[in-house]
Amino acid sequence: MPSPRAKWVELLKEIMPGLKRVAGLRAPSNPAGIAQFGVIQATTQTLGVELRPVSILTAKEIERTISAFASEPNGGLIVTPSVAESTHRDLIINLAARYRLPAVYPFRFWAVAGGLVSYGPDPIDQMRHKPSDLPVQAPTKYQLVVNLKTQKALDLKIPPSVLARADEVIE
């Protein structure tokens, strides 16, 4: 099973076959960010897509960077999980909508808030296990959520193959 980080790139490419560039939003202070970004970078190279790292620091920098990124065609966003991204969630979703950038987010709550697609760990599945009975382990069940209202606003066509795999479709 491919890494969820690789799946983010693959999903974005499926949704937007003409994808040429990806802005990878990340918090430079997130220790897991380096490994996450390595997987994203390897996957973008395999798919022939250019990866541009975008550091999440302030709202003003996010706005400036996404605006500049959106000035060229065939781009999309991947938002990696961190407190910094969550803090600026509404701004990032609104900028993606304003500049008509398809985006993949790490958790369901992003899609519920208006993001296009999320792919991340299923929190309910993780809570079914007793922590005292389990070693530390990575999630084994992931959920794909698609927001059709956002799809329509971005004038995109989500492929039937993606919709068929979705665990939840927000109308």
C-alpha positions as CSV (number, residue, x, y, z in Angstrom):
1,M,0.0,0.0,0.0
2,P,1.5,3.4,-1.0
3,S,2.2,5.9,1.7
4,P,-0.6,8.4,2.3
5,R,1.8,11.2,1.3
6,A,2.3,9.4,-2.1
7,K,-1.5,9.0,-2.4
8,W,-1.9,12.8,-2.0
9,V,0.1,13.4,-5.1
10,E,-1.5,10.5,-7.0
11,L,-5.0,11.8,-6.1
12,L,-4.1,15.3,-7.3
13,K,-2.8,13.9,-10.6
14,E,-6.0,11.8,-11.1
15,I,-8.2,14.8,-10.4
16,M,-6.2,17.1,-12.6
17,P,-4.4,15.0,-15.3
18,G,-2.7,18.1,-16.7
19,L,-1.0,18.8,-13.4
20,K,2.5,20.2,-13.9
21,R,3.3,21.9,-10.5
22,V,2.5,21.2,-6.9
23,A,2.9,23.6,-4.1
24,G,3.6,21.6,-1.0
25,L,2.5,23.5,2.1
26,R,4.5,22.6,5.1
27,A,5.6,23.8,8.5
28,P,9.4,24.0,8.7
29,S,9.2,23.4,12.4
30,N,7.4,20.1,12.1
31,P,10.0,17.3,12.7
32,A,7.9,14.8,10.7
33,G,7.8,17.3,7.8
34,I,11.2,16.3,6.3
35,A,10.2,12.6,5.9
36,Q,6.7,13.6,4.6
37,F,8.3,15.9,2.1
38,G,10.7,13.3,0.9
39,V,7.9,10.9,0.0
40,I,6.0,13.7,-1.8
41,Q,9.1,14.8,-3.7
42,A,9.8,11.2,-4.8
43,T,6.2,10.7,-6.0
44,T,6.1,14.1,-7.9
45,Q,9.3,13.1,-9.7
46,T,7.9,9.7,-10.6
47,L,4.8,11.4,-12.1
48,G,6.7,14.2,-13.9
49,V,5.4,17.0,-11.7
50,E,7.4,19.8,-10.3
51,L,7.3,20.3,-6.5
52,R,7.6,23.7,-4.9
53,P,7.9,23.7,-1.1
54,V,5.9,26.5,0.6
55,S,6.7,27.2,4.2
56,I,3.8,28.0,6.4
57,L,4.8,30.8,8.7
58,T,2.3,33.8,8.6
59,A,-1.0,34.5,7.0
60,K,0.6,37.2,4.9
61,E,3.3,34.9,3.6
62,I,0.8,32.2,2.8
63,E,-1.3,34.7,0.8
64,R,1.7,36.1,-1.1
65,T,3.1,32.6,-1.9
66,I,-0.1,31.0,-3.0
67,S,-1.0,34.1,-5.1
68,A,2.4,33.9,-6.9
69,F,2.1,30.2,-7.4
70,A,-1.4,30.6,-8.9
71,S,-0.1,33.0,-11.5
72,E,1.1,30.1,-13.6
73,P,-1.3,27.4,-15.0
74,N,-1.6,23.7,-14.2
75,G,-0.9,23.9,-10.5
76,G,-2.3,22.2,-7.4
77,L,-1.8,22.2,-3.6
78,I,-0.9,19.5,-1.1
79,V,-1.3,20.5,2.5
80,T,0.7,18.5,5.0
81,P,-0.5,18.0,8.6
82,S,0.7,20.3,11.3
83,V,-0.6,22.9,13.8
84,A,0.6,25.7,11.5
85,E,-1.6,24.5,8.6
86,S,-4.6,23.9,10.9
87,T,-4.2,27.4,12.3
88,H,-4.5,28.8,8.8
89,R,-7.1,26.3,7.5
90,D,-9.8,28.7,6.4
91,L,-7.3,31.0,4.7
92,I,-5.7,28.1,2.8
93,I,-9.1,26.8,1.7
94,N,-10.3,30.3,0.7
95,L,-7.1,30.9,-1.3
96,A,-7.4,27.6,-3.1
97,A,-11.0,28.5,-4.1
98,R,-10.1,32.1,-5.1
99,Y,-7.3,30.9,-7.4
100,R,-9.1,27.8,-8.5
101,L,-6.4,25.5,-7.3
102,P,-7.3,21.8,-6.7
103,A,-6.0,20.8,-3.3
104,V,-5.5,17.6,-1.3
105,Y,-5.7,17.9,2.5
106,P,-4.6,15.5,5.3
107,F,-7.8,15.2,7.3
108,R,-11.6,14.9,6.8
109,F,-12.3,18.2,8.7
110,W,-10.6,20.1,5.8
111,A,-13.0,18.7,3.2
112,V,-15.9,19.4,5.6
113,A,-14.7,23.0,5.9
114,G,-14.8,23.4,2.1
115,G,-11.5,21.7,0.9
116,L,-11.7,19.7,-2.3
117,V,-10.3,16.3,-1.2
118,S,-8.9,14.9,2.0
119,Y,-7.0,11.6,2.5
120,G,-5.9,10.7,5.9
121,P,-6.2,8.4,8.9
122,D,-9.6,7.3,9.9
123,P,-9.9,8.6,13.5
124,I,-12.8,6.3,14.4
125,D,-10.8,3.2,13.4
126,Q,-7.8,4.5,15.5
127,M,-10.1,4.9,18.6
128,R,-11.5,1.3,18.4
129,H,-8.2,-0.1,19.9
130,K,-7.3,0.1,23.5
131,P,-4.1,2.1,23.7
132,S,-2.7,0.0,26.5
133,D,-3.0,-3.2,24.4
134,L,-1.2,-1.8,21.3
135,P,2.3,-0.9,20.5
136,V,2.9,2.4,18.8
137,Q,1.8,1.9,15.3
138,A,0.9,3.8,12.2
139,P,-2.7,4.1,11.1
140,T,-3.9,1.2,9.0
141,K,-7.2,2.6,7.7
142,Y,-7.4,5.8,5.7
143,Q,-10.5,7.7,4.5
144,L,-10.9,9.5,1.3
145,V,-13.4,12.4,1.4
146,V,-14.5,14.4,-1.7
147,N,-16.4,17.7,-1.5
148,L,-18.6,18.0,-4.7
149,K,-19.7,21.5,-3.9
150,T,-16.0,22.6,-4.0
151,Q,-15.5,20.5,-7.2
152,K,-18.3,22.4,-8.9
153,A,-17.0,25.8,-7.7
154,L,-13.6,24.9,-9.1
155,D,-15.2,23.7,-12.4
156,L,-13.4,20.3,-12.1
157,K,-14.6,16.8,-12.9
158,I,-13.7,14.3,-10.2
159,P,-13.1,11.0,-12.1
160,P,-15.6,8.2,-11.3
161,S,-12.7,6.0,-10.2
162,V,-12.0,8.5,-7.4
163,L,-15.6,8.9,-6.4
164,A,-16.0,5.1,-6.3
165,R,-13.1,4.9,-3.8
166,A,-14.4,7.7,-1.6
167,D,-15.5,6.8,1.9
168,E,-17.6,10.0,2.0
169,V,-18.9,12.4,-0.6
170,I,-20.0,15.8,0.6
171,E,-22.8,17.1,-1.6
